[in-house]
Amino acid sequence: MAVDHVLTPRPPLRAARAERSRRGARAEALDLVARGAVTPLYEVFAKEDIARAVAKAAAGQVRFRAVVSY
């Protein structure tokens, strides 16, 4: 049986490029945070409404983060 071509594994260039891309995106995101361009989004509940906060969180109805103010 003659082999007309040899299959050789390709180097993991795509994985290396993807990792560099992720590092660049991470650095860019951290730079935005450091410059104050990112504002956290959260929903504040009074301590008297903690039962409602837990119920909304359990039902998946809280947008972003839920914070209970004491």
C-alpha positions in Angstrom: 0.0 0.0 0.0 1.6 3.2 -1.1 1.1 6.5 0.8 0.9 9.5 -1.4 0.9 12.0 1.4 1.9 12.1 5.0 -0.4 13.6 7.6 1.5 15.6 10.1 -0.1 17.3 13.1 -0.4 21.0 12.8 1.1 23.1 15.6 -1.5 24.6 18.0 -1.2 28.1 16.4 -4.9 28.8 16.7 -4.9 28.0 20.4 -1.8 30.3 20.9 -3.5 33.1 19.0 -6.7 32.7 20.9 -4.8 32.9 24.2 -3.0 36.1 23.2 -6.4 37.5 22.1 -8.0 36.7 25.4 -5.0 38.3 27.2 -5.4 41.4 25.1 -9.2 41.5 25.8 -8.6 41.0 29.6 -6.0 43.8 29.6 -8.4 46.1 27.7 -11.2 45.3 30.1 -9.0 46.0 33.2 -7.9 49.3 31.6 -11.5 50.4 31.1 -12.2 49.6 34.8 -9.1 51.5 35.9 -10.2 54.5 33.9 -13.7 54.5 35.5 -15.4 53.7 32.3 -17.2 50.7 33.8 -20.1 51.2 36.1 -21.4 48.2 38.2 -25.1 47.5 37.8 -27.0 46.2 40.8 -30.4 46.2 42.4 -30.6 47.4 46.0 -33.0 45.9 48.6 -33.7 47.3 52.0 -33.1 44.9 54.9 -36.8 44.8 55.5 -37.3 43.5 51.9 -34.8 40.6 52.2 -37.5 38.0 51.7 -38.5 39.7 48.4 -34.8 39.9 47.4 -34.3 36.2 48.0 -37.5 35.3 46.2 -36.5 37.4 43.2 -33.1 35.8 43.1 -34.5 32.3 43.4 -36.9 33.0 40.5 -34.0 34.4 38.4 -35.7 37.8 38.3 -32.8 39.9 39.6 -31.0 41.9 37.0 -27.3 42.0 37.4 -26.5 41.8 41.2 -28.7 41.9 44.2 -27.5 43.9 47.2 -29.2 44.1 50.6 -28.6 47.4 52.3 -28.3 47.3 56.1 
